[in-house]
Amino acid sequence: MVDKLLALSKNSYAPISNFHVSSIVVMNDGKEFSGVNVEDASTRAGACAERNAIFAAITAGYKKGDFKELHVMCADSETISTCCFVCRQLIVEFFSKDSIITCYDKNGNYKKFTVAELCPHPFDEDDLK
């Protein structure tokens, strides 16, 4: 997975932050969808790698409950970075609480989290009742 993420990170568009992020979503049936972060000059209209990968799976017809795991790497960092809170909200929406989110640094070191660990106090459909 590390080699795939490193290669994918070259497609990232991050001229402002130089923080090139890649992500691969693995579905329950084994299919993979990838995403990279895309920045823009306003810094508001860009999108994170995790969201782009999740959106690609949804575009292909996958639904809530079809998502198995998520892998995320910042190819410019010696630090293992976790998902931003906008991405965490989307992760809570589509992944089960025991799904694994694996975050990597540029050297392939990683930390694994369950969704419940990464998002201990989610805002989800139960809050809308």
N, C-alpha and C positions, 0 to 999 in steps of 0.2 A: 504494500500500500504506500510506503514511503516514496518509492521511485515514481509511482503514478502521481502522487501529490506534488512532488518536486517538478516533474515534467509539466503538469497542468498549471503550476504557478507561473510559468513563463507566459501564459495567456492572460494573466491578470493585467488590468489597466489601473495603475496606481501612481500617476505622475505627481500627485500632491503629497501623499504620505510616504511613498516608497515602501508600503507595507503590503506585500504581495501575498494574498491569501488564496488557497485552493481548498476545495471540499469535494468529497465523494459520499453520496448517499447510497447505501446498499439496501435493496428491498428484500422482503421475505422470500421472494422467488429467485434471489441471487443477482438480479439485474442491477446495474450501477448507473447512477446519474452524477455528472460532475458540474461544478460551478466554480467561478472565480469572482473576486471582488472587482467592481467597476466603479471608478470614481468619476467625478465631474467637477468643473470649476466652482460650482456653487456649493459643493460638498453635501448637499441635501438630497440630490436626485440619484445618487449612486446606489449600488446594491451590494450586499455582502455575499461572499462565496457560498455560505451555508444556505441562504435564502434562494440564491440562483439554482443550486443543486436541487433543493426541495421543490421549487417551482417547476423545474424541468421534469421531475417525476410526476407532478400533478398534471402538467401539460400532456404527458404521455398516457394519462388515464389512471394513474394510481390514486388511491384514496387513503384516508385515515385508517390506520391498522395495517397497512401494507409496508410500512417503514420499519426496517430492522435495526440499522446502525448508521452512524454518521462519523466521518473522519474529516478533520480540519487541520491545516498546517499554515503557519506563516513562514514562508521560505526565506525571510530576511531576519529572523529573530532567533537568538540563542535561548530565549525564554519560551516556555510552553504557554501560549495564550489560549484563553477560553473564549467561547462565543459571546458576542455582545448581547445585551438584553432584548433587543428587537428580534434577533435570531432565536434567543431562548424562548420567546413567546411563541414563535412559529413551531419550534421543536415541541413544545408542550402540546400544541394543537394536533400534530400529526404522529408523534412517536408515543409508544407506551412508556409508563413510568420506569420500567426496567430495561428499556432499550439502552444500548451503550453508545456514548459519545466519546470518541478518542481524539485528543488534541495533541499535536506534534510540534516540536521545534524544528529548526532547519537541519539539525543533525540526526533526526529520526527518533530522538528521545520523546517519550509520550506519557500521558496520564489518561486513564480511563475513568469515566464518570457514568453513572446511570443518569437518566433524565431527572429522577427524583433527587439525586445529589446535586446536579447542576442547577436545578430549579426547585429548591425546597419549598417555596411558597408560591405556587403557580396561580395565575389568573386564568381560569378555564371556564368551560361551559357550565359548570356547577355554580359559578359566581353570577351567572346571568339568570338564574331562576329566582 
